[in-house]
Amino acid sequence: MTQRSPADIAVSDADLQRQVLAFLDGSDFGPAKGGKRIDTHASMVFLGADRALKIKRAVRLPFLDYSTLEKRKLACEEELKVNAGNAPELYRRVVAVTRSSDGAFEIDGSGTPVEWAVEMTRFDEEQSLDRVASVKTIDPSLAAALADAILRSHANAPRGDGASWLASILPIIDRNTAKFRAVRGLDVGAIDRLDAASRDWVARLQPLLGQRAEQGYVRRCHGDLHLANVALVDGRPLLFDAIEFDPVIATTDVLYDLAFTLMDLIHFEQAAAANAVFNRYLAAVGEEGLDGLRLLPLFLSIRAAIRAHVLFVKSESSDGEQARQQAKSYFDLAARLVRPKPPLLVAIGGLSGTGKSVLARGLAGLVEPPPGALIVRSDVVRKHLFGTDETVALPESAYRPDTSKRVYDALSSTARRVLALGCSVVLDAVYMEEAERTEIADLAAAQGVGFLGLFLTADLATRLARIEQRKDDASDATRNVVLKQEAAAIGTVNWHIIDASGTPEQTLRNARVFLPALFGER
């Protein structure tokens, strides 16, 4: 019997798959019967009434190999395995497409398996997070739920030794650059600058990359966490379609995994949501994870470049011009993210009830470099000093001058550390003492970064009303605290004084006017 070459087998396998796809196109999953088919560079998804079938495309690409039936079966089984933890509601089983002796195809029949598929629960494709982000603002509660989903995924992810991850970074950059140079009309100078800047980051960050691997931050992650791979099911974000074809590609620094989501939020002009996810994630990771902030420009840029690479490939086979335009926008984003602007220190002061924390959340996403500023709040720092949950009230003794001095010292220490890592900071504290305000402005000068001091004001009745409406908040401010502050002297205020007696939106508008001028001076 003549042995077939690997090339012959691949061609035969691809031909058979085309027959299977034609069968599915004519089945209940096909357009003629109300179904829908979605093609990507690596798979075909058939959407039925209440379930979906995902078939691996019979291809061999530089980063995956689905060229044989056995490899596709193994890939389906692995996909079911790696996604079970993040989205058990979506993933059902691996099912065969079979062919009987008379040549008829059947889904899960008794004949010979000729193709394999992952069977999933169908969700509304308009509820994938990329589509949601393209039509409306992602609200804070959804951003928090998204951060929590990523945190759970990382907490449950097995640790890797980091060697393969560290060795893969430059080849990723190589592949992206090679693809960009093959794209007709793409600016050669921009490609060279992106490549050179990316390599420079890798060279400078090698010790930190290795250190984080030793500390256990390299894990078997989702690996492909852009917004199209997050589905809203009953309003909850579920992470799906994790990389199954190569555990090496998916075994990375957890911040690199997070960076895909942050980058895509930035791409969809969801800066506030990106910043909210960023801050919630960092708050959960704690102080020990802060050093990783230095890696974010590189990670964000590589993720944007990868998305550009994939979309340029897609533009060559389908959705030509639309995919090319999307790819170009990701390429431009990669070029911008790899050259971040200098960090900025913003301090927001004001008596209790003036709305400092609300303004901090509103401003943080507007501050360069992406994904915006890390928010450091005195109320939260104080609770951490006492080892209590943020919403647990502390006794009056926790607010003695010596303790408050420790809190403000901690604010300054964190700001100094984060600024040195290239990330902007928004400090949220009363800053009632003139010396405190002077000290934090001097810190910015010593660090060589821009400084914006904002001091919020509102009448007593407004502040009292806001305090009484608070629930489950880190602040322990009470009516008596507000009245005591009202009688205290605050000295000369050299910061910008902001009227915060209106709505949060009005206060944000009043405050953000100072950002453009400040950035222009830097």
RODO-228740 format. One record per residue (C-alpha): residue in one letter; y, z, x; residue number from 1. Coordinates in nm, 2 decimals. Each point is the difference from the previous one (the first is absolute). Last residue first. Example, Ala and Ser with C-alpha at 12.3 -4.5 7.8 and 13.67 -1.06 7.14 Angstrom:
BEGIN
{atom S,{-0.11,0.71,1.37},2}
{atom A,{-0.34,0.07,-0.14},1}
This chain:
BEGIN
{atom R,{6.86,3.03,0.49},522}
{atom E,{0.34,-0.04,-0.16},521}
{atom G,{-0.12,-0.24,-0.27},520}
{atom F,{-0.27,0.24,-0.10},519}
{atom L,{0.26,0.27,-0.07},518}
{atom A,{0.21,-0.24,-0.21},517}
{atom P,{-0.30,-0.10,-0.20},516}
{atom L,{-0.12,0.36,-0.06},515}
{atom F,{0.32,0.16,-0.13},514}
{atom V,{-0.01,-0.18,-0.33},513}
{atom R,{-0.35,0.16,-0.05},512}
{atom A,{0.15,0.33,-0.10},511}
{atom N,{0.20,-0.08,-0.32},510}
{atom R,{-0.27,-0.24,-0.12},509}
{atom L,{-0.27,0.27,0.06},508}
{atom T,{0.21,0.25,-0.19},507}
{atom Q,{0.05,-0.24,-0.29},506}
{atom E,{-0.38,-0.06,-0.02},505}
{atom P,{-0.07,0.37,0.01},504}
{atom T,{0.22,0.04,-0.30},503}
{atom G,{0.35,0.16,0.02},502}
{atom S,{0.11,0.33,0.17},501}
{atom A,{-0.09,-0.12,0.34},500}
{atom D,{0.36,-0.07,0.13},499}
{atom I,{-0.06,-0.08,0.37},498}
{atom I,{0.19,0.16,0.29},497}
{atom H,{-0.05,-0.19,0.32},496}
{atom W,{-0.05,0.25,0.28},495}
{atom N,{0.28,0.19,0.17},494}
{atom V,{-0.03,0.30,-0.24},493}
{atom T,{0.22,0.28,0.12},492}
{atom G,{-0.13,0.35,-0.09},491}
{atom I,{-0.28,0.07,-0.25},490}
{atom A,{0.14,0.33,-0.14},489}
{atom A,{-0.24,0.18,-0.25},488}
{atom A,{0.09,0.08,-0.36},487}
{atom E,{-0.18,-0.31,-0.15},486}
{atom Q,{-0.30,0.07,0.23},485}
{atom K,{-0.06,0.34,-0.17},484}
{atom L,{0.03,-0.16,-0.34},483}
{atom V,{-0.26,-0.27,0.09},482}
{atom V,{-0.24,0.26,0.15},481}
{atom N,{0.04,0.22,-0.32},480}
{atom R,{-0.09,-0.30,-0.22},479}
{atom T,{-0.31,-0.06,0.21},478}
{atom A,{-0.08,-0.21,0.31},477}
{atom D,{-0.37,0.03,0.10},476}
{atom S,{-0.02,-0.37,0.09},475}
{atom A,{-0.34,-0.16,0.05},474}
{atom D,{-0.02,-0.13,-0.36},473}
{atom D,{-0.26,0.04,-0.27},472}
{atom K,{0.27,0.01,-0.27},471}
{atom R,{0.38,-0.03,0.02},470}
{atom Q,{0.20,0.00,-0.32},469}
{atom E,{0.18,0.33,0.07},468}
{atom I,{0.12,-0.12,0.34},467}
{atom R,{0.15,-0.31,-0.15},466}
{atom A,{0.19,0.19,-0.27},465}
{atom L,{0.14,0.24,0.26},464}
{atom R,{0.12,-0.28,0.22},463}
{atom T,{0.17,-0.18,-0.29},462}
{atom A,{0.17,0.32,-0.11},461}
{atom L,{0.12,0.08,0.35},460}
{atom D,{0.17,-0.34,0.06},459}
{atom A,{-0.16,-0.25,0.23},458}
{atom T,{0.04,-0.08,0.38},457}
{atom L,{-0.22,-0.18,0.25},456}
{atom F,{0.06,0.00,0.37},455}
{atom L,{-0.11,-0.31,0.19},454}
{atom G,{-0.02,-0.02,0.38},453}
{atom L,{-0.10,-0.34,0.15},452}
{atom F,{-0.09,-0.01,0.36},451}
{atom G,{-0.08,-0.29,0.23},450}
{atom V,{-0.24,0.06,0.29},449}
{atom G,{0.06,0.09,0.37},448}
{atom Q,{-0.23,0.30,-0.02},447}
{atom A,{0.28,0.23,0.12},446}
{atom A,{0.23,-0.15,-0.26},445}
{atom A,{-0.25,0.06,-0.28},444}
{atom L,{-0.05,0.36,0.12},443}
{atom D,{0.38,0.05,0.00},442}
{atom A,{0.01,-0.10,-0.37},441}
{atom I,{-0.27,0.26,-0.07},440}
{atom E,{0.18,0.27,0.18},439}
{atom T,{0.33,-0.06,-0.17},438}
{atom R,{-0.15,0.02,-0.34},437}
{atom E,{-0.18,0.33,0.08},436}
{atom A,{0.32,0.14,0.15},435}
{atom E,{0.19,-0.08,-0.32},434}
{atom E,{-0.25,0.21,-0.20},433}
{atom M,{-0.10,-0.13,-0.34},432}
{atom Y,{-0.24,-0.25,0.14},431}
{atom V,{-0.19,0.01,-0.33},430}
{atom A,{-0.30,-0.20,0.13},429}
{atom D,{-0.15,-0.35,-0.02},428}
{atom L,{-0.03,-0.17,0.33},427}
{atom V,{-0.06,-0.38,-0.01},426}
{atom V,{-0.16,-0.13,0.32},425}
{atom S,{-0.03,-0.35,0.16},424}
{atom C,{-0.30,-0.09,0.21},423}
{atom G,{0.01,-0.11,0.36},422}
{atom L,{-0.23,0.26,0.14},421}
{atom A,{0.29,0.19,0.15},420}
{atom L,{0.15,0.02,-0.35},419}
{atom V,{-0.32,0.17,-0.12},418}
{atom R,{0.01,0.27,0.27},417}
{atom R,{0.37,0.08,-0.03},416}
{atom A,{-0.03,0.01,-0.38},415}
{atom T,{-0.30,0.23,0.02},414}
{atom S,{0.18,0.24,0.23},413}
{atom S,{0.32,0.00,-0.20},412}
{atom L,{-0.18,0.08,-0.33},411}
{atom A,{-0.20,0.27,0.18},410}
{atom D,{0.32,0.16,0.14},409}
{atom Y,{0.14,-0.01,-0.36},408}
{atom V,{-0.31,0.18,-0.13},407}
{atom R,{0.01,0.26,0.29},406}
{atom K,{0.36,0.07,-0.07},405}
{atom S,{-0.09,0.05,-0.37},404}
{atom T,{-0.24,0.26,0.11},403}
{atom D,{0.26,0.19,0.20},402}
{atom P,{0.25,-0.03,-0.28},401}
{atom R,{-0.23,0.15,-0.26},400}
{atom Y,{-0.15,-0.24,-0.25},399}
{atom A,{-0.37,0.10,0.04},398}
{atom S,{0.10,0.35,-0.09},397}
{atom E,{0.09,-0.11,-0.35},396}
{atom P,{-0.37,-0.06,-0.07},395}
{atom L,{-0.15,-0.35,0.01},394}
{atom A,{-0.09,-0.20,-0.31},393}
{atom V,{-0.31,-0.22,0.01},392}
{atom T,{0.08,-0.36,-0.07},391}
{atom E,{-0.03,-0.12,0.37},390}
{atom D,{-0.33,0.18,0.05},389}
{atom T,{0.02,0.29,0.25},388}
{atom G,{-0.03,0.03,0.38},387}
{atom F,{0.32,0.19,0.04},386}
{atom L,{0.15,-0.26,0.24},385}
{atom H,{-0.14,-0.27,-0.22},384}
{atom K,{0.19,0.14,-0.30},383}
{atom R,{0.32,0.00,0.21},382}
{atom V,{-0.06,-0.36,0.11},381}
{atom V,{-0.04,-0.11,-0.36},380}
{atom D,{0.33,0.15,-0.11},379}
{atom S,{0.17,-0.14,0.31},378}
{atom R,{-0.10,-0.35,-0.08},377}
{atom V,{-0.09,-0.26,0.26},376}
{atom I,{0.00,-0.36,-0.13},375}
{atom L,{-0.13,-0.26,0.24},374}
{atom A,{0.23,-0.30,-0.02},373}
{atom G,{-0.08,-0.36,-0.09},372}
{atom P,{-0.31,-0.21,0.01},371}
{atom P,{0.17,-0.18,0.17},370}
{atom P,{0.27,0.06,0.26},369}
{atom E,{0.24,0.05,-0.16},368}
{atom V,{0.12,0.21,-0.29},367}
{atom L,{-0.01,-0.11,-0.36},366}
{atom G,{-0.34,0.17,-0.07},365}
{atom A,{0.14,0.34,0.10},364}
{atom L,{0.31,-0.03,-0.22},363}
{atom G,{-0.16,0.05,-0.34},362}
{atom R,{-0.25,0.27,0.11},361}
{atom A,{0.28,0.19,0.18},360}
{atom L,{0.22,-0.04,-0.31},359}
{atom V,{-0.25,0.17,-0.22},358}
{atom S,{-0.05,0.28,0.26},357}
{atom K,{0.38,0.06,0.03},356}
{atom G,{0.06,0.02,-0.38},355}
{atom T,{0.30,0.24,-0.01},354}
{atom G,{-0.22,0.28,-0.14},353}
{atom S,{0.01,0.23,0.30},352}
{atom L,{0.32,-0.05,0.20},351}
{atom G,{0.05,-0.31,0.21},350}
{atom G,{-0.14,-0.17,0.31},349}
{atom I,{-0.16,-0.34,0.07},348}
{atom A,{-0.05,-0.08,0.37},347}
{atom V,{-0.08,-0.36,0.10},346}
{atom L,{-0.12,-0.07,0.35},345}
{atom L,{-0.04,-0.37,0.08},344}
{atom P,{-0.26,-0.19,0.20},343}
{atom P,{0.07,-0.31,0.21},342}
{atom K,{-0.09,-0.33,-0.16},341}
{atom P,{-0.35,-0.12,0.02},340}
{atom R,{-0.11,-0.31,0.19},339}
{atom V,{-0.37,-0.04,-0.10},338}
{atom L,{0.10,0.03,-0.36},337}
{atom R,{0.23,-0.30,0.00},336}
{atom A,{-0.24,-0.25,0.15},335}
{atom A,{-0.28,0.12,-0.23},334}
{atom L,{0.23,-0.04,-0.30},333}
{atom D,{0.08,-0.36,0.11},332}
{atom F,{-0.38,-0.07,0.02},331}
{atom Y,{-0.05,0.16,-0.34},330}
{atom S,{0.27,-0.22,-0.15},329}
{atom K,{-0.15,-0.30,0.16},328}
{atom A,{-0.35,0.07,-0.14},327}
{atom Q,{0.15,0.03,-0.35},326}
{atom Q,{0.17,-0.34,0.04},325}
{atom R,{-0.33,-0.15,0.13},324}
{atom A,{-0.19,0.15,-0.29},323}
{atom Q,{0.24,-0.16,-0.25},322}
{atom E,{0.00,-0.33,0.18},321}
{atom G,{-0.38,-0.04,0.03},320}
{atom D,{-0.15,0.19,-0.29},319}
{atom S,{-0.34,-0.10,0.14},318}
{atom S,{-0.17,-0.11,0.33},317}
{atom E,{0.26,0.00,0.27},316}
{atom S,{0.23,0.25,-0.17},315}
{atom K,{-0.29,0.25,0.01},314}
{atom V,{0.00,-0.01,0.38},313}
{atom F,{0.37,0.06,0.00},312}
{atom L,{-0.06,0.28,-0.24},311}
{atom V,{-0.25,0.17,0.22},310}
{atom H,{0.22,-0.02,0.31},309}
{atom A,{0.31,0.13,-0.19},308}
{atom R,{-0.20,0.30,-0.12},307}
{atom I,{-0.12,0.06,0.35},306}
{atom A,{0.36,-0.02,0.13},305}
{atom A,{0.12,0.25,-0.26},304}
{atom R,{-0.27,0.24,0.11},303}
{atom I,{0.09,-0.05,0.36},302}
{atom S,{0.36,0.08,-0.07},301}
{atom L,{-0.08,0.32,-0.19},300}
{atom F,{-0.23,0.12,0.27},299}
{atom L,{0.25,-0.07,0.28},298}
{atom P,{0.29,0.16,-0.18},297}
{atom L,{-0.22,0.29,-0.11},296}
{atom L,{-0.13,0.11,0.34},295}
{atom R,{0.27,0.25,0.08},294}
{atom L,{-0.07,0.17,-0.32},293}
{atom G,{-0.34,0.10,0.13},292}
{atom D,{0.16,0.30,0.17},291}
{atom L,{0.05,0.15,-0.35},290}
{atom G,{-0.36,0.06,-0.08},289}
{atom E,{-0.03,0.36,0.14},288}
{atom E,{0.30,0.10,-0.22},287}
{atom G,{-0.18,-0.05,-0.32},286}
{atom V,{-0.23,-0.27,-0.14},285}
{atom A,{0.09,0.09,-0.36},284}
{atom A,{0.37,-0.03,0.06},283}
{atom L,{-0.05,-0.32,0.19},282}
{atom Y,{-0.18,-0.16,-0.29},281}
{atom R,{0.26,0.12,-0.25},280}
{atom N,{0.28,-0.13,0.22},279}
{atom F,{-0.15,-0.34,0.06},278}
{atom V,{-0.10,-0.06,-0.37},277}
{atom A,{0.36,0.10,-0.11},276}
{atom N,{0.15,-0.23,0.27},275}
{atom A,{-0.21,-0.29,-0.11},274}
{atom A,{0.09,0.07,-0.36},273}
{atom A,{0.37,0.01,0.08},272}
{atom A,{-0.02,-0.32,0.21},271}
{atom Q,{-0.18,-0.20,-0.28},270}
{atom E,{0.14,-0.34,0.12},269}
{atom F,{-0.34,-0.17,-0.04},268}
{atom H,{-0.02,-0.04,0.38},267}
{atom I,{0.09,0.37,0.04},266}
{atom L,{-0.29,0.10,-0.23},265}
{atom D,{-0.22,-0.24,0.20},264}
{atom M,{0.10,0.17,0.32},263}
{atom L,{-0.07,0.35,-0.13},262}
{atom T,{-0.34,-0.10,-0.14},261}
{atom F,{-0.10,-0.17,0.33},260}
{atom A,{0.14,0.29,0.20},259}
{atom L,{-0.23,0.25,-0.17},258}
{atom D,{-0.30,-0.16,0.18},257}
{atom Y,{0.18,-0.01,0.33},256}
{atom L,{0.10,0.36,-0.06},255}
{atom V,{-0.38,0.08,-0.04},254}
{atom D,{-0.06,-0.14,0.35},253}
{atom T,{-0.27,-0.26,-0.03},252}
{atom T,{-0.37,-0.06,-0.09},251}
{atom A,{0.03,-0.28,-0.26},250}
{atom I,{-0.02,-0.28,0.26},249}
{atom V,{-0.29,0.17,0.17},248}
{atom P,{-0.18,0.05,-0.33},247}
{atom D,{-0.02,-0.38,-0.04},246}
{atom F,{-0.08,-0.17,-0.33},245}
{atom E,{0.08,0.29,-0.23},244}
{atom I,{0.37,0.01,0.00},243}
{atom A,{0.12,0.19,-0.31},242}
{atom D,{0.03,-0.20,-0.32},241}
{atom F,{0.12,0.30,-0.20},240}
{atom L,{0.25,0.29,0.01},239}
{atom L,{0.05,0.14,-0.35},238}
{atom P,{0.35,0.08,-0.13},237}
{atom R,{0.00,0.19,-0.33},236}
{atom G,{0.18,-0.12,-0.31},235}
{atom D,{-0.32,-0.04,-0.20},234}
{atom V,{-0.12,-0.23,0.28},233}
{atom L,{0.28,-0.12,0.24},232}
{atom A,{-0.16,-0.20,0.27},231}
{atom V,{0.08,0.01,0.37},230}
{atom N,{-0.13,-0.29,0.21},229}
{atom A,{0.28,-0.23,-0.08},228}
{atom L,{0.24,0.27,0.14},227}
{atom H,{-0.12,-0.03,0.36},226}
{atom L,{-0.27,0.24,0.11},225}
{atom D,{-0.23,-0.22,0.20},224}
{atom G,{-0.18,0.24,0.24},223}
{atom H,{-0.13,0.26,-0.25},222}
{atom C,{-0.05,0.23,0.29},221}
{atom R,{-0.29,0.09,0.23},220}
{atom R,{0.20,0.25,0.20},219}
{atom V,{0.23,0.03,0.31},218}
{atom Y,{0.21,0.31,-0.05},217}
{atom G,{-0.25,0.22,0.16},216}
{atom Q,{0.21,0.16,0.27},215}
{atom E,{-0.16,-0.21,0.28},214}
{atom A,{0.10,-0.32,-0.19},213}
{atom R,{0.35,0.15,-0.03},212}
{atom Q,{0.02,0.05,0.37},211}
{atom G,{-0.11,-0.35,0.07},210}
{atom L,{0.27,-0.15,-0.21},209}
{atom L,{0.25,0.24,0.15},208}
{atom P,{-0.09,-0.10,0.36},207}
{atom Q,{0.00,-0.38,-0.09},206}
{atom L,{0.34,0.02,-0.17},205}
{atom R,{0.21,-0.17,0.27},204}
{atom A,{-0.24,-0.29,0.05},203}
{atom V,{-0.06,-0.05,-0.37},202}
{atom W,{0.37,0.00,-0.07},201}
{atom D,{0.07,-0.26,0.27},200}
{atom R,{-0.28,-0.22,-0.14},199}
{atom S,{0.16,0.00,-0.34},198}
{atom A,{0.34,-0.08,0.14},197}
{atom A,{-0.14,-0.29,0.20},196}
{atom D,{-0.19,-0.15,-0.30},195}
{atom L,{0.29,0.04,-0.24},194}
{atom R,{0.24,-0.15,0.25},193}
{atom D,{-0.23,-0.29,0.07},192}
{atom I,{-0.05,-0.08,-0.37},191}
{atom A,{0.37,0.02,-0.07},190}
{atom G,{0.07,-0.24,0.28},189}
{atom V,{-0.26,-0.24,-0.13},188}
{atom D,{0.16,-0.01,-0.35},187}
{atom L,{-0.27,-0.10,-0.25},186}
{atom G,{0.02,-0.38,-0.08},185}
{atom R,{-0.37,-0.07,0.03},184}
{atom V,{-0.23,0.30,0.01},183}
{atom A,{-0.22,-0.01,0.30},182}
{atom R,{0.22,0.23,0.20},181}
{atom F,{-0.02,0.26,-0.29},180}
{atom K,{-0.38,-0.01,0.02},179}
{atom A,{-0.01,0.06,0.37},178}
{atom T,{0.25,0.28,-0.04},177}
{atom N,{-0.21,0.17,-0.27},176}
{atom R,{-0.32,-0.04,0.20},175}
{atom D,{0.16,0.14,0.32},174}
{atom I,{0.15,0.30,-0.19},173}
{atom I,{-0.34,0.09,-0.14},172}
{atom P,{-0.15,-0.05,0.35},171}
{atom L,{0.26,0.25,0.14},170}
{atom I,{-0.10,0.27,-0.26},169}
{atom S,{-0.38,-0.03,0.02},168}
{atom A,{-0.07,0.19,0.32},167}
{atom L,{0.17,0.31,-0.14},166}
{atom W,{-0.20,-0.02,-0.33},165}
{atom S,{-0.33,-0.06,0.19},164}
{atom A,{0.05,0.31,0.21},163}
{atom G,{0.12,0.22,-0.28},162}
{atom D,{-0.30,0.23,-0.02},161}
{atom G,{-0.02,-0.04,-0.38},160}
{atom R,{0.04,0.27,-0.27},159}
{atom P,{-0.16,-0.04,-0.34},158}
{atom A,{0.26,-0.04,-0.29},157}
{atom N,{0.00,0.27,-0.26},156}
{atom A,{0.35,0.14,0.09},155}
{atom H,{0.12,-0.36,0.05},154}
{atom S,{-0.09,-0.11,-0.35},153}
{atom R,{0.13,0.32,-0.15},152}
{atom L,{0.34,-0.05,0.18},151}
{atom I,{0.01,-0.36,-0.12},150}
{atom A,{-0.05,0.11,-0.36},149}
{atom D,{0.26,0.27,0.04},148}
{atom A,{0.26,-0.25,0.13},147}
{atom L,{-0.07,-0.22,-0.30},146}
{atom A,{0.03,0.29,-0.24},145}
{atom A,{0.34,0.09,0.15},144}
{atom A,{0.12,-0.36,-0.02},143}
{atom L,{-0.11,-0.01,-0.36},142}
{atom S,{0.20,0.32,-0.08},141}
{atom P,{0.30,-0.12,0.19},140}
{atom D,{0.03,-0.33,-0.20},139}
{atom I,{-0.10,-0.34,0.12},138}
{atom T,{0.29,-0.23,-0.10},137}
{atom K,{-0.10,-0.30,-0.21},136}
{atom V,{-0.11,-0.36,0.01},135}
{atom S,{-0.13,-0.07,0.36},134}
{atom A,{-0.12,0.36,0.05},133}
{atom V,{-0.23,-0.03,-0.30},132}
{atom R,{-0.14,-0.33,0.13},131}
{atom D,{-0.06,0.15,0.34},130}
{atom L,{-0.15,0.32,-0.15},129}
{atom S,{-0.28,-0.18,-0.19},128}
{atom Q,{0.07,0.07,-0.36},127}
{atom E,{0.05,-0.37,-0.10},126}
{atom E,{-0.36,-0.04,0.11},125}
{atom D,{-0.10,0.21,-0.31},124}
{atom F,{-0.32,0.17,0.11},123}
{atom R,{-0.35,-0.14,0.00},122}
{atom T,{-0.28,0.24,0.09},121}
{atom M,{-0.17,-0.13,0.30},120}
{atom E,{-0.31,-0.19,0.09},119}
{atom V,{-0.02,-0.09,0.37},118}
{atom A,{-0.17,-0.33,0.03},117}
{atom W,{-0.31,-0.16,0.17},116}
{atom E,{-0.11,-0.36,0.01},115}
{atom V,{-0.33,-0.20,-0.01},114}
{atom P,{-0.23,0.28,-0.13},113}
{atom T,{-0.33,-0.15,-0.11},112}
{atom G,{-0.07,0.04,-0.37},111}
{atom S,{-0.02,0.31,-0.22},110}
{atom G,{0.37,-0.02,-0.10},109}
{atom D,{0.29,0.22,0.10},108}
{atom I,{0.25,-0.28,-0.08},107}
{atom E,{-0.20,-0.32,-0.07},106}
{atom F,{-0.02,-0.35,0.15},105}
{atom A,{-0.24,-0.26,-0.13},104}
{atom G,{-0.20,-0.20,0.26},103}
{atom D,{-0.32,-0.02,-0.20},102}
{atom S,{-0.17,0.25,0.23},101}
{atom S,{0.28,0.25,-0.08},100}
{atom R,{0.32,0.05,0.20},99}
{atom T,{0.15,0.35,0.04},98}
{atom V,{0.36,0.14,0.03},97}
{atom A,{-0.07,0.34,0.14},96}
{atom V,{0.19,0.33,-0.08},95}
{atom V,{0.14,0.27,0.22},94}
{atom R,{0.12,0.29,-0.21},93}
{atom R,{0.27,0.17,-0.20},92}
{atom Y,{0.33,0.03,0.19},91}
{atom L,{0.32,0.06,-0.20},90}
{atom E,{-0.02,0.37,-0.11},89}
{atom P,{-0.14,0.10,0.34},88}
{atom A,{0.33,-0.10,0.15},87}
{atom N,{0.08,0.18,0.33},86}
{atom G,{-0.34,0.15,0.08},85}
{atom A,{-0.21,-0.29,-0.12},84}
{atom N,{0.20,-0.26,0.19},83}
{atom V,{-0.19,0.02,0.33},82}
{atom K,{-0.34,-0.01,-0.16},81}
{atom L,{0.06,-0.28,-0.25},80}
{atom E,{0.16,-0.21,0.27},79}
{atom E,{-0.30,0.07,0.23},78}
{atom E,{-0.25,-0.12,-0.26},77}
{atom C,{0.21,-0.31,-0.05},76}
{atom A,{0.03,-0.07,0.37},75}
{atom L,{-0.38,0.04,0.04},74}
{atom K,{-0.05,-0.25,-0.28},73}
{atom R,{0.25,-0.24,0.16},72}
{atom K,{-0.18,0.03,0.34},71}
{atom E,{-0.33,-0.08,-0.16},70}
{atom L,{0.14,-0.30,-0.18},69}
{atom T,{0.14,-0.14,0.32},68}
{atom S,{0.35,-0.10,0.12},67}
{atom Y,{0.17,0.32,-0.10},66}
{atom D,{0.13,0.07,0.35},65}
{atom L,{0.33,0.19,0.05},64}
{atom F,{0.30,0.03,0.25},63}
{atom P,{0.01,-0.35,0.16},62}
{atom L,{-0.13,-0.16,-0.33},61}
{atom R,{-0.35,-0.11,-0.10},60}
{atom V,{-0.01,-0.11,-0.36},59}
{atom A,{-0.22,0.02,-0.31},58}
{atom R,{0.26,0.17,-0.22},57}
{atom K,{-0.11,0.35,-0.10},56}
{atom I,{-0.04,0.03,-0.38},55}
{atom K,{0.18,0.25,-0.22},54}
{atom L,{-0.12,0.03,-0.36},53}
{atom A,{0.23,0.16,-0.25},52}
{atom R,{-0.07,0.21,-0.31},51}
{atom D,{0.15,0.06,-0.35},50}
{atom A,{0.07,-0.35,-0.14},49}
{atom G,{-0.08,-0.19,0.32},48}
{atom L,{0.20,-0.05,0.32},47}
{atom F,{-0.16,-0.20,0.27},46}
{atom V,{0.11,0.09,0.35},45}
{atom M,{-0.05,-0.25,0.29},44}
{atom S,{0.00,0.13,0.36},43}
{atom A,{0.13,-0.03,0.36},42}
{atom H,{0.31,-0.23,-0.01},41}
{atom T,{0.07,0.11,-0.35},40}
{atom D,{-0.09,-0.16,-0.33},39}
{atom I,{0.06,0.15,-0.35},38}
{atom R,{-0.21,-0.12,-0.29},37}
{atom K,{0.07,0.09,-0.37},36}
{atom G,{-0.20,0.04,-0.31},35}
{atom G,{0.08,-0.12,-0.35},34}
{atom K,{-0.31,-0.22,-0.05},33}
{atom A,{0.14,-0.31,0.16},32}
{atom P,{0.16,0.20,0.27},31}
{atom G,{-0.33,0.12,0.14},30}
{atom F,{-0.15,0.35,-0.01},29}
{atom D,{-0.19,-0.07,-0.33},28}
{atom S,{-0.17,-0.28,0.20},27}
{atom G,{0.12,-0.35,0.09},26}
{atom D,{0.20,0.11,0.30},25}
{atom L,{-0.30,0.22,0.09},24}
{atom F,{-0.23,-0.30,0.02},23}
{atom A,{0.25,-0.19,0.21},22}
{atom L,{0.03,0.29,0.23},21}
{atom V,{-0.38,0.01,0.04},20}
{atom Q,{-0.01,-0.37,0.08},19}
{atom R,{0.27,0.04,0.26},18}
{atom Q,{-0.20,0.29,0.15},17}
{atom L,{-0.29,-0.24,0.04},16}
{atom D,{0.22,-0.24,0.20},15}
{atom A,{0.13,0.29,0.22},14}
{atom D,{-0.35,0.11,0.08},13}
{atom S,{-0.11,-0.36,0.09},12}
{atom V,{0.31,-0.03,0.23},11}
{atom A,{-0.07,0.34,0.16},10}
{atom I,{-0.37,-0.08,0.05},9}
{atom D,{0.08,-0.34,0.16},8}
{atom A,{0.25,0.17,0.24},7}
{atom P,{-0.26,0.27,0.09},6}
{atom S,{-0.25,-0.29,0.09},5}
{atom R,{-0.29,-0.06,-0.22},4}
{atom Q,{-0.35,0.03,0.15},3}
{atom T,{-0.23,-0.30,-0.07},2}
{atom M,{-0.34,0.10,-0.13},1}
